[in-house]
Amino acid sequence: MDSVIGYATDNSVRFVADVVDFARIPSVSSDPARRPDMLRCAEYLAARLRAAGLTRAEVLPTAGHPVVYGEWLGAPGKPTVLIYGHYDVQPVDPVEL
């Protein structure tokens, strides 16, 4: 566990920079004008998956927004793990409560 904490500490500046770069992409899925940003965000995520060592990382077109798919098959016989999430963001307009 110490090696994990040490790695996170040693790389924290890079990790924060990666999150900031990701958060700067205005991937508002509810705004049709932001469709190019949705694709840019999907490409960014696929590149990050490849950088993390996934053997397959690609952006798959759909009728809606693209899907980011990645896989790493480096541990035959081990359980499969599926991570499902979203990469779009909400508009910055204030929400009236």
N, CA, C and O atoms as CSV, one atom per row, in Angstrom:
chain,resi,resn,atom,element,x,y,z
A,1,MET,N,N,0.818,-1.190,0.000
A,1,MET,CA,C,0.000,0.000,0.000
A,1,MET,C,C,0.861,1.253,0.000
A,1,MET,O,O,0.502,2.261,-0.608
A,2,ASP,N,N,1.997,1.188,0.682
A,2,ASP,CA,C,2.886,2.351,0.713
A,2,ASP,C,C,3.359,2.729,-0.687
A,2,ASP,O,O,3.512,3.912,-0.994
A,3,SER,N,N,3.593,1.723,-1.541
A,3,SER,CA,C,4.057,2.039,-2.893
A,3,SER,C,C,2.971,2.739,-3.701
A,3,SER,O,O,3.274,3.602,-4.526
A,4,VAL,N,N,1.713,2.378,-3.474
A,4,VAL,CA,C,0.598,3.028,-4.166
A,4,VAL,C,C,0.482,4.478,-3.708
A,4,VAL,O,O,0.343,5.385,-4.528
A,5,ILE,N,N,0.540,4.689,-2.410
A,5,ILE,CA,C,0.459,6.047,-1.869
A,5,ILE,C,C,1.653,6.874,-2.348
A,5,ILE,O,O,1.493,8.040,-2.709
A,6,GLY,N,N,2.823,6.291,-2.352
A,6,GLY,CA,C,4.010,6.988,-2.836
A,6,GLY,C,C,3.890,7.373,-4.300
A,6,GLY,O,O,4.253,8.483,-4.687
A,7,TYR,N,N,3.380,6.454,-5.114
A,7,TYR,CA,C,3.194,6.732,-6.541
A,7,TYR,C,C,2.201,7.871,-6.732
A,7,TYR,O,O,2.444,8.785,-7.521
A,8,ALA,N,N,1.079,7.819,-6.009
A,8,ALA,CA,C,0.073,8.878,-6.113
A,8,ALA,C,C,0.646,10.221,-5.679
A,8,ALA,O,O,0.391,11.243,-6.316
A,9,THR,N,N,1.405,10.222,-4.616
A,9,THR,CA,C,2.017,11.459,-4.125
A,9,THR,C,C,3.037,11.995,-5.127
A,9,THR,O,O,3.043,13.187,-5.435
A,10,ASP,N,N,3.885,11.128,-5.627
A,10,ASP,CA,C,4.929,11.543,-6.566
A,10,ASP,C,C,4.361,12.069,-7.881
A,10,ASP,O,O,5.001,12.881,-8.550
A,11,ASN,N,N,3.181,11.620,-8.252
A,11,ASN,CA,C,2.585,11.992,-9.537
A,11,ASN,C,C,1.369,12.895,-9.402
A,11,ASN,O,O,0.647,13.102,-10.377
A,12,SER,N,N,1.130,13.433,-8.218
A,12,SER,CA,C,-0.092,14.204,-7.973
A,12,SER,C,C,-0.214,15.424,-8.882
A,12,SER,O,O,-1.319,15.747,-9.318
A,13,VAL,N,N,0.877,16.101,-9.175
A,13,VAL,CA,C,0.806,17.282,-10.050
A,13,VAL,C,C,0.329,16.870,-11.441
A,13,VAL,O,O,-0.521,17.535,-12.031
A,14,ARG,N,N,0.871,15.787,-11.955
A,14,ARG,CA,C,0.452,15.290,-13.273
A,14,ARG,C,C,-1.005,14.847,-13.255
A,14,ARG,O,O,-1.749,15.119,-14.197
A,15,PHE,N,N,-1.414,14.164,-12.188
A,15,PHE,CA,C,-2.798,13.700,-12.094
A,15,PHE,C,C,-3.770,14.875,-12.082
A,15,PHE,O,O,-4.792,14.847,-12.766
A,16,VAL,N,N,-3.453,15.897,-11.311
A,16,VAL,CA,C,-4.323,17.078,-11.250
A,16,VAL,C,C,-4.373,17.757,-12.617
A,16,VAL,O,O,-5.444,18.172,-13.059
A,17,ALA,N,N,-3.235,17.873,-13.288
A,17,ALA,CA,C,-3.206,18.486,-14.618
A,17,ALA,C,C,-4.075,17.701,-15.601
A,17,ALA,O,O,-4.771,18.297,-16.423
A,18,ASP,N,N,-4.038,16.370,-15.521
A,18,ASP,CA,C,-4.875,15.539,-16.390
A,18,ASP,C,C,-6.360,15.786,-16.135
A,18,ASP,O,O,-7.143,15.900,-17.078
A,19,VAL,N,N,-6.740,15.867,-14.881
A,19,VAL,CA,C,-8.148,16.109,-14.544
A,19,VAL,C,C,-8.574,17.498,-15.012
A,19,VAL,O,O,-9.680,17.664,-15.526
A,20,VAL,N,N,-7.715,18.486,-14.840
A,20,VAL,CA,C,-8.030,19.847,-15.286
A,20,VAL,C,C,-8.197,19.870,-16.806
A,20,VAL,O,O,-9.143,20.474,-17.311
A,21,ASP,N,N,-7.292,19.221,-17.539
A,21,ASP,CA,C,-7.424,19.153,-19.001
A,21,ASP,C,C,-8.745,18.511,-19.400
A,21,ASP,O,O,-9.428,18.992,-20.304
A,22,PHE,N,N,-9.099,17.436,-18.733
A,22,PHE,CA,C,-10.350,16.726,-19.010
A,22,PHE,C,C,-11.554,17.612,-18.707
A,22,PHE,O,O,-12.489,17.687,-19.505
A,23,ALA,N,N,-11.533,18.277,-17.568
A,23,ALA,CA,C,-12.668,19.113,-17.153
A,23,ALA,C,C,-12.839,20.340,-18.038
A,23,ALA,O,O,-13.931,20.905,-18.098
A,24,ARG,N,N,-11.800,20.755,-18.716
A,24,ARG,CA,C,-11.885,21.933,-19.591
A,24,ARG,C,C,-12.629,21.655,-20.893
A,24,ARG,O,O,-13.004,22.593,-21.596
A,25,ILE,N,N,-12.845,20.415,-21.219
A,25,ILE,CA,C,-13.549,20.091,-22.464
A,25,ILE,C,C,-15.047,20.271,-22.212
A,25,ILE,O,O,-15.620,19.555,-21.392
A,26,PRO,N,N,-15.687,21.216,-22.904
A,26,PRO,CA,C,-17.108,21.494,-22.645
A,26,PRO,C,C,-18.030,20.467,-23.313
A,26,PRO,O,O,-18.763,20.795,-24.246
A,27,SER,N,N,-17.984,19.252,-22.837
A,27,SER,CA,C,-18.734,18.140,-23.435
A,27,SER,C,C,-20.168,18.098,-22.900
A,27,SER,O,O,-20.565,17.163,-22.204
A,28,VAL,N,N,-20.926,19.134,-23.245
A,28,VAL,CA,C,-22.324,19.242,-22.809
A,28,VAL,C,C,-23.181,18.456,-23.802
A,28,VAL,O,O,-23.435,18.921,-24.913
A,29,SER,N,N,-23.615,17.287,-23.404
A,29,SER,CA,C,-24.328,16.402,-24.328
A,29,SER,C,C,-25.702,16.927,-24.720
A,29,SER,O,O,-26.218,16.563,-25.777
A,30,SER,N,N,-26.299,17.766,-23.901
A,30,SER,CA,C,-27.640,18.279,-24.201
A,30,SER,C,C,-27.617,19.441,-25.195
A,30,SER,O,O,-28.677,19.915,-25.602
A,31,ASP,N,N,-26.434,19.909,-25.592
A,31,ASP,CA,C,-26.305,21.032,-26.515
A,31,ASP,C,C,-25.760,20.527,-27.850
A,31,ASP,O,O,-24.588,20.163,-27.939
A,32,PRO,N,N,-26.605,20.500,-28.896
A,32,PRO,CA,C,-26.140,20.002,-30.199
A,32,PRO,C,C,-24.914,20.745,-30.735
A,32,PRO,O,O,-24.125,20.168,-31.484
A,33,ALA,N,N,-24.747,21.992,-30.368
A,33,ALA,CA,C,-23.583,22.762,-30.820
A,33,ALA,C,C,-22.286,22.223,-30.213
A,33,ALA,O,O,-21.200,22.515,-30.714
A,34,ARG,N,N,-22.394,21.448,-29.149
A,34,ARG,CA,C,-21.216,20.899,-28.465
A,34,ARG,C,C,-20.860,19.488,-28.940
A,34,ARG,O,O,-19.997,18.835,-28.353
A,35,ARG,N,N,-21.513,19.022,-29.986
A,35,ARG,CA,C,-21.213,17.670,-30.495
A,35,ARG,C,C,-19.721,17.493,-30.806
A,35,ARG,O,O,-19.155,16.456,-30.460
A,36,PRO,N,N,-19.062,18.477,-31.451
A,36,PRO,CA,C,-17.613,18.316,-31.674
A,36,PRO,C,C,-16.826,18.174,-30.366
A,36,PRO,O,O,-15.823,17.462,-30.318
A,37,ASP,N,N,-17.278,18.848,-29.315
A,37,ASP,CA,C,-16.606,18.725,-28.020
A,37,ASP,C,C,-16.833,17.349,-27.407
A,37,ASP,O,O,-15.959,16.817,-26.723
A,38,MET,N,N,-18.002,16.778,-27.653
A,38,MET,CA,C,-18.254,15.412,-27.177
A,38,MET,C,C,-17.271,14.445,-27.844
A,38,MET,O,O,-16.716,13.566,-27.184
A,39,LEU,N,N,-17.060,14.610,-29.145
A,39,LEU,CA,C,-16.109,13.754,-29.853
A,39,LEU,C,C,-14.688,14.009,-29.349
A,39,LEU,O,O,-13.924,13.063,-29.154
A,40,ARG,N,N,-14.332,15.263,-29.140
A,40,ARG,CA,C,-12.994,15.594,-28.631
A,40,ARG,C,C,-12.771,14.966,-27.257
A,40,ARG,O,O,-11.685,14.462,-26.969
A,41,CYS,N,N,-13.794,14.998,-26.417
A,41,CYS,CA,C,-13.690,14.410,-25.085
A,41,CYS,C,C,-13.537,12.889,-25.181
A,41,CYS,O,O,-12.731,12.293,-24.466
A,42,ALA,N,N,-14.308,12.276,-26.061
A,42,ALA,CA,C,-14.204,10.824,-26.252
A,42,ALA,C,C,-12.801,10.451,-26.735
A,42,ALA,O,O,-12.222,9.474,-26.260
A,43,GLU,N,N,-12.260,11.219,-27.668
A,43,GLU,CA,C,-10.903,10.960,-28.166
A,43,GLU,C,C,-9.870,11.156,-27.057
A,43,GLU,O,O,-8.904,10.399,-26.963
A,44,TYR,N,N,-10.074,12.165,-26.223
A,44,TYR,CA,C,-9.172,12.403,-25.093
A,44,TYR,C,C,-9.159,11.181,-24.165
A,44,TYR,O,O,-8.097,10.716,-23.751
A,45,LEU,N,N,-10.345,10.672,-23.850
A,45,LEU,CA,C,-10.429,9.519,-22.951
A,45,LEU,C,C,-9.804,8.271,-23.565
A,45,LEU,O,O,-9.117,7.519,-22.874
A,46,ALA,N,N,-10.037,8.046,-24.851
A,46,ALA,CA,C,-9.429,6.886,-25.508
A,46,ALA,C,C,-7.902,6.995,-25.470
A,46,ALA,O,O,-7.212,5.999,-25.253
A,47,ALA,N,N,-7.383,8.189,-25.678
A,47,ALA,CA,C,-5.931,8.395,-25.607
A,47,ALA,C,C,-5.410,8.120,-24.198
A,47,ALA,O,O,-4.338,7.536,-24.040
A,48,ARG,N,N,-6.151,8.531,-23.181
A,48,ARG,CA,C,-5.739,8.277,-21.795
A,48,ARG,C,C,-5.748,6.774,-21.502
A,48,ARG,O,O,-4.868,6.277,-20.800
A,49,LEU,N,N,-6.733,6.052,-22.035
A,49,LEU,CA,C,-6.776,4.599,-21.847
A,49,LEU,C,C,-5.562,3.938,-22.499
A,49,LEU,O,O,-4.947,3.045,-21.916
A,50,ARG,N,N,-5.219,4.382,-23.713
A,50,ARG,CA,C,-4.031,3.837,-24.380
A,50,ARG,C,C,-2.774,4.157,-23.575
A,50,ARG,O,O,-1.898,3.306,-23.422
A,51,ALA,N,N,-2.688,5.377,-23.064
A,51,ALA,CA,C,-1.525,5.777,-22.261
A,51,ALA,C,C,-1.418,4.940,-20.987
A,51,ALA,O,O,-0.323,4.732,-20.465
A,52,ALA,N,N,-2.561,4.463,-20.490
A,52,ALA,CA,C,-2.573,3.634,-19.283
A,52,ALA,C,C,-2.212,2.181,-19.583
A,52,ALA,O,O,-2.085,1.369,-18.668
A,53,GLY,N,N,-2.047,1.855,-20.873
A,53,GLY,CA,C,-1.618,0.513,-21.230
A,53,GLY,C,C,-2.697,-0.414,-21.754
A,53,GLY,O,O,-2.434,-1.596,-21.978
A,54,LEU,N,N,-3.906,0.094,-21.956
A,54,LEU,CA,C,-4.935,-0.776,-22.518
A,54,LEU,C,C,-4.553,-1.135,-23.946
A,54,LEU,O,O,-4.111,-0.284,-24.717
A,55,THR,N,N,-4.729,-2.395,-24.285
A,55,THR,CA,C,-4.327,-2.872,-25.603
A,55,THR,C,C,-5.309,-2.463,-26.686
A,55,THR,O,O,-4.965,-2.451,-27.868
A,56,ARG,N,N,-6.501,-2.137,-26.300
A,56,ARG,CA,C,-7.504,-1.671,-27.256
A,56,ARG,C,C,-8.258,-0.527,-26.605
A,56,ARG,O,O,-8.821,-0.683,-25.521
A,57,ALA,N,N,-8.270,0.608,-27.258
A,57,ALA,CA,C,-9.029,1.767,-26.789
A,57,ALA,C,C,-9.477,2.524,-28.020
A,57,ALA,O,O,-8.653,2.984,-28.812
A,58,GLU,N,N,-10.769,2.652,-28.179
A,58,GLU,CA,C,-11.274,3.297,-29.383
A,58,GLU,C,C,-12.573,4.039,-29.108
A,58,GLU,O,O,-13.253,3.814,-28.108
A,59,VAL,N,N,-12.881,4.919,-30.026
A,59,VAL,CA,C,-14.120,5.684,-29.982
A,59,VAL,C,C,-15.052,5.062,-31.013
A,59,VAL,O,O,-14.726,4.989,-32.197
A,60,LEU,N,N,-16.206,4.617,-30.553
A,60,LEU,CA,C,-17.170,3.950,-31.423
A,60,LEU,C,C,-18.334,4.889,-31.706
A,60,LEU,O,O,-18.987,5.361,-30.776
A,61,PRO,N,N,-18.601,5.165,-32.978
A,61,PRO,CA,C,-19.725,6.040,-33.299
A,61,PRO,C,C,-21.056,5.351,-32.998
A,61,PRO,O,O,-21.176,4.130,-33.101
A,62,THR,N,N,-22.033,6.141,-32.630
A,62,THR,CA,C,-23.399,5.651,-32.406
A,62,THR,C,C,-24.348,6.661,-33.043
A,62,THR,O,O,-23.910,7.679,-33.579
A,63,ALA,N,N,-25.632,6.380,-32.984
A,63,ALA,CA,C,-26.618,7.335,-33.485
A,63,ALA,C,C,-26.632,8.596,-32.621
A,63,ALA,O,O,-27.051,9.661,-33.074
A,64,GLY,N,N,-26.177,8.470,-31.389
A,64,GLY,CA,C,-26.099,9.620,-30.488
A,64,GLY,C,C,-24.657,10.041,-30.318
A,64,GLY,O,O,-23.971,10.356,-31.291
A,65,HIS,N,N,-24.204,10.046,-29.091
A,65,HIS,CA,C,-22.820,10.425,-28.807
A,65,HIS,C,C,-21.930,9.187,-28.848
A,65,HIS,O,O,-22.394,8.075,-28.598
A,66,PRO,N,N,-20.648,9.382,-29.165
A,66,PRO,CA,C,-19.767,8.222,-29.289
A,66,PRO,C,C,-19.533,7.508,-27.960
A,66,PRO,O,O,-19.605,8.101,-26.883
A,67,VAL,N,N,-19.255,6.231,-28.078
A,67,VAL,CA,C,-18.930,5.387,-26.935
A,67,VAL,C,C,-17.412,5.226,-26.905
A,67,VAL,O,O,-16.778,5.053,-27.947
A,68,VAL,N,N,-16.842,5.284,-25.722
A,68,VAL,CA,C,-15.416,5.021,-25.552
A,68,VAL,C,C,-15.294,3.592,-25.035
A,68,VAL,O,O,-15.850,3.242,-23.994
A,69,TYR,N,N,-14.562,2.782,-25.775
A,69,TYR,CA,C,-14.414,1.371,-25.417
A,69,TYR,C,C,-12.933,1.059,-25.245
A,69,TYR,O,O,-12.103,1.465,-26.058
A,70,GLY,N,N,-12.620,0.348,-24.198
A,70,GLY,CA,C,-11.241,-0.070,-23.991
A,70,GLY,C,C,-11.204,-1.442,-23.349
A,70,GLY,O,O,-12.118,-1.834,-22.623
A,71,GLU,N,N,-10.126,-2.167,-23.629
A,71,GLU,CA,C,-9.958,-3.465,-22.987
A,71,GLU,C,C,-8.481,-3.771,-22.797
A,71,GLU,O,O,-7.621,-3.328,-23.558
A,72,TRP,N,N,-8.229,-4.527,-21.777
A,72,TRP,CA,C,-6.898,-5.035,-21.480
A,72,TRP,C,C,-7.074,-6.513,-21.191
A,72,TRP,O,O,-7.784,-6.892,-20.259
A,73,LEU,N,N,-6.438,-7.329,-21.975
A,73,LEU,CA,C,-6.603,-8.779,-21.852
A,73,LEU,C,C,-5.318,-9.431,-21.362
A,73,LEU,O,O,-4.972,-10.531,-21.793
A,74,GLY,N,N,-4.622,-8.765,-20.474
A,74,GLY,CA,C,-3.329,-9.232,-20.017
A,74,GLY,C,C,-3.344,-10.196,-18.855
A,74,GLY,O,O,-2.282,-10.540,-18.336
A,75,ALA,N,N,-4.514,-10.647,-18.428
A,75,ALA,CA,C,-4.576,-11.574,-17.297
A,75,ALA,C,C,-5.561,-12.700,-17.614
A,75,ALA,O,O,-6.647,-12.753,-17.037
A,76,PRO,N,N,-5.185,-13.609,-18.537
A,76,PRO,CA,C,-6.089,-14.703,-18.888
A,76,PRO,C,C,-6.526,-15.491,-17.655
A,76,PRO,O,O,-5.737,-15.748,-16.745
A,77,GLY,N,N,-7.791,-15.861,-17.652
A,77,GLY,CA,C,-8.321,-16.649,-16.548
A,77,GLY,C,C,-8.788,-15.828,-15.360
A,77,GLY,O,O,-9.378,-16.368,-14.424
A,78,LYS,N,N,-8.533,-14.547,-15.389
A,78,LYS,CA,C,-8.970,-13.680,-14.288
A,78,LYS,C,C,-10.367,-13.143,-14.590
A,78,LYS,O,O,-10.794,-13.157,-15.745
A,79,PRO,N,N,-11.080,-12.672,-13.576
A,79,PRO,CA,C,-12.432,-12.158,-13.791
A,79,PRO,C,C,-12.444,-10.932,-14.715
A,79,PRO,O,O,-11.467,-10.189,-14.807
A,80,THR,N,N,-13.554,-10.754,-15.376
A,80,THR,CA,C,-13.777,-9.581,-16.215
A,80,THR,C,C,-14.334,-8.462,-15.349
A,80,THR,O,O,-15.188,-8.689,-14.492
A,81,VAL,N,N,-13.843,-7.264,-15.582
A,81,VAL,CA,C,-14.343,-6.086,-14.871
A,81,VAL,C,C,-14.912,-5.131,-15.907
A,81,VAL,O,O,-14.245,-4.819,-16.893
A,82,LEU,N,N,-16.122,-4.670,-15.697
A,82,LEU,CA,C,-16.760,-3.702,-16.583
A,82,LEU,C,C,-16.940,-2.402,-15.818
A,82,LEU,O,O,-17.472,-2.386,-14.708
A,83,ILE,N,N,-16.493,-1.321,-16.422
A,83,ILE,CA,C,-16.700,0.004,-15.834
A,83,ILE,C,C,-17.564,0.783,-16.805
A,83,ILE,O,O,-17.212,0.941,-17.974
A,84,TYR,N,N,-18.687,1.266,-16.323
A,84,TYR,CA,C,-19.610,2.025,-17.160
A,84,TYR,C,C,-19.766,3.400,-16.536
A,84,TYR,O,O,-20.004,3.524,-15.335
A,85,GLY,N,N,-19.634,4.407,-17.337
A,85,GLY,CA,C,-19.779,5.763,-16.814
A,85,GLY,C,C,-20.138,6.714,-17.938
A,85,GLY,O,O,-20.417,6.289,-19.059
A,86,HIS,N,N,-20.130,7.982,-17.637
A,86,HIS,CA,C,-20.419,8.979,-18.669
A,86,HIS,C,C,-19.322,10.033,-18.655
A,86,HIS,O,O,-18.652,10.238,-17.643
A,87,TYR,N,N,-19.149,10.697,-19.789
A,87,TYR,CA,C,-18.100,11.704,-19.893
A,87,TYR,C,C,-18.653,13.070,-20.264
A,87,TYR,O,O,-17.889,13.992,-20.547
A,88,ASP,N,N,-19.953,13.207,-20.264
A,88,ASP,CA,C,-20.526,14.520,-20.551
A,88,ASP,C,C,-20.640,15.330,-19.265
A,88,ASP,O,O,-20.536,14.798,-18.159
A,89,VAL,N,N,-20.853,16.615,-19.441
A,89,VAL,CA,C,-20.975,17.518,-18.298
A,89,VAL,C,C,-22.277,18.295,-18.404
A,89,VAL,O,O,-22.959,18.254,-19.428
A,90,GLN,N,N,-22.608,18.993,-17.346
A,90,GLN,CA,C,-23.802,19.823,-17.332
A,90,GLN,C,C,-23.446,21.239,-17.778
A,90,GLN,O,O,-22.310,21.678,-17.592
A,91,PRO,N,N,-24.405,21.958,-18.364
A,91,PRO,CA,C,-24.133,23.341,-18.754
A,91,PRO,C,C,-23.781,24.192,-17.536
A,91,PRO,O,O,-24.175,23.878,-16.413
A,92,VAL,N,N,-23.040,25.267,-17.770
A,92,VAL,CA,C,-22.622,26.122,-16.660
A,92,VAL,C,C,-23.699,27.110,-16.246
A,92,VAL,O,O,-23.544,27.798,-15.237
A,93,ASP,N,N,-24.782,27.196,-17.000
A,93,ASP,CA,C,-25.860,28.124,-16.645
A,93,ASP,C,C,-26.327,27.862,-15.228
A,93,ASP,O,O,-26.420,26.709,-14.805
A,94,PRO,N,N,-26.622,28.922,-14.490
A,94,PRO,CA,C,-27.110,28.701,-13.120
A,94,PRO,C,C,-28.472,27.997,-13.127
A,94,PRO,O,O,-29.327,28.251,-13.975
A,95,VAL,N,N,-28.628,27.141,-12.189
A,95,VAL,CA,C,-29.890,26.432,-12.026
A,95,VAL,C,C,-30.696,27.160,-10.964
A,95,VAL,O,O,-30.212,27.411,-9.861
A,96,GLU,N,N,-31.921,27.493,-11.307
A,96,GLU,CA,C,-32.772,28.161,-10.323
A,96,GLU,C,C,-33.520,27.109,-9.528
A,96,GLU,O,O,-34.172,26.230,-10.092
A,97,LEU,N,N,-33.419,27.211,-8.221
A,97,LEU,CA,C,-34.089,26.248,-7.349
A,97,LEU,C,C,-35.372,26.823,-6.810
A,97,LEU,O,O,-36.078,26.156,-6.054
